[in-house]
Amino acid sequence: MRSPQALRNGGDTRSPTPGFHSTVAERKLRRFNSLILVFRLTSFSFSFAAFVFMLTNTRGSDSPHWYDFDTFRFVLAANAIVAVYCVFEMGASVWEISRGVTIFPEVLQVWFDFGHDQVFAYLLLAASAAGTSMARRLRLTDTCTASNAFCVQADIAISLGYAAFLFLGFTSLLSGFRVVCFIINGSRFHL
């Protein structure tokens, strides 16, 4: 054990336990990471549900199919891509919560999360907006009169895509906060 006398006389001022964080700070970090995980799980749920709703939107040989419309293919692909991304990020979040370290080096992890959250949020917004435009156009034609179930299911898939965008946007705000904290403090959280 070190003598307190050495500290008063200009001795070694290093902490006896390197890398020490208070339990309150660790709890705050774990709570923040858990909130990100909840938003990612919610984004995954909505985007996967939108993918499934659009994929199963086929009624019969005489009714329209989702693959007959380019914009509905875009909605399907965007939601599938975001669902896969959310699964990867949920794994990274669980890793970070359980181990206390990021998968990639910290500087790469914060920029990776923020950049991809932004890109995929805008991808979902673009796909949902395109799907909304096509759904409105179909309502003006005889397509929705002849096959109302097709249009309703397409509307549900598009709405779920908007919900996934909303929660991915919240995640993007939190990952943006982590980037700002990293730029200011050199750490992903303001501890």
N, C-alpha and C positions, 0 to 999 in steps of 0.2 A: 504494500500500500504506500502511496506517495504521501509525503509530508506536506501539510498545508503551508509550511514554512517556505518551501521551494517556490510556491506560487507568489508569495509576498515579495520574494527576493528576485523576481524576474526569471524564475525557472521555467520549466516546461509548462506551457498553457494548453496543451492538447487535451482533448476530452479523453478520459480513460476508456470510454466505450465509443469507438468510431462508428459513424452511421446511425447514431441514436436519434430516434424521433419520439416525440411524446405520444402517449397512447391516444390523447385527444386528437392530435394531428393525423395519426394513422386512421382513427375512426372517421374523421372528416373525409379523408381521401377514399377510404373504402365506401363510405356513403355516396360520395360523388361518383365513383366508378360504378356503384350499384344503380344509381339513377341513369347513367348512360346505358347500362345493360338493360334496364327496363324499357327505355326508349327504343333500343335496338331490337329487343324482343317484340315490342309492339309493331315496329316498322316491318319486321319479318312477318309477323302474323297477318297484317293487312296486305302486304305485297304478295305473300303466298296465296292468300285467299283470293285476291284479284286474279292471280295467275290461274288458279283452279277454276274460278267462275268463267273466265274467258275461254279456257281450254275445253270446258265441258259445255260450251254454248253451241251445241248442235242439236237439232230437233229431228230432222228427217231429211230425206233426199230432196223434197220439194221446197223446204225452207232454207233461208240463208245460213251460211256457216261463217265463223269468225275468220277463217283463212281466206274467205272471198274478198276481204277488205284489208288493204295495206295498213290502215291506221290501227285496226284491231290486232293485226300481227305485231305492230310496234308496241301496243299496250301489253300484249302477252310477253314479248321479249323483254321489255323494260322491267316489268314486274318480276320475271324470272331472274334477271341479272341482279336486281336489288335484293331479292330473297337469298340468293347465293352469297352476295356480299355481306348481308346481315348475319348469315350463319358464320362466316369467317370472323367477322368482327365480334360476334357474341362469344366465340371461342377465345379470341384475344382478350376480351373483357374478363371472362372467367379466369383465364390464366393470370391476368394482372391482379384481380381481386384475391385469388388464392395464393399466388406466389409473391406478390408485392413488386414485381418487375414486369417490364413490357417485353413482348416477343422480340421486337426489333430494338435497336438502340433508341434511347429516348427521343433524340432529335428527329430521327426518321419516323418513329411511331406517331408523334404528335402531328407532323406534317402529312403523313400518310392518311391518318384518320380524318383530318380536316379536309384535305384535298378530295379524297374519295367521297366523304359525306356530301360535300358541295356538288361534285359531279353527278353522283347518283340521285341526289335530291332534284337537281334540275332535269335529269333524264326522266324521272318519274313525272315531274310537272309537265314537261313537254309531251310525254306520251299520253297523260291524262287529258291535257288540253286538246290534243289531236283527236283522241277518242271521243271527247265531248262534242267536238265539231262534227265528226262523222255521225254520232248518235242523233244530233239535232237534224242533220240533213236527212237521215233515214226516217225520222218522225214526219218529215214533210212529204215523203213518198208513200207508196202503197206497201212498202216493206213492213213497216210496223203495224199497219192495218191487217195485213194477212198473217203475220207472225209476231204477235205482241210479246210472247214469251221470250223470243230472241232479243228484242229491244230492251226489255226489262232486265234480263240477265246481263246484257252489255252495259246498261246503266249502273247496275250493282258493281260490276267489275271495275268500271271507271271510278265510281265513288270510293271503292276500297283503295284504288290507286292514289286518289287524292288524300285519303287518310294516312296511307303509308308515307306520302310526301310530307305531310304535316309533322309526323313523329320523327322522320329522318331530318327534317328542318330543325326540330328541337335538339336532336343529337348533334347536328352541325353547329348550333349555337354553343353547346357545351364543349365540343371539340375545338371550336374557335377560342373559347375562354382558355382552354388548355394551351393553345398556341401562344396567346398573348401572355399568359403566365410564364411560359417557357422563354419567350423573348425578354421579358422584364427580369425574371428571377433566375433563369437558367434551370428551372424545374417545371414539370407539367402541372403543378398545383401550387398555390400561393401559401405554402406552409411557413 
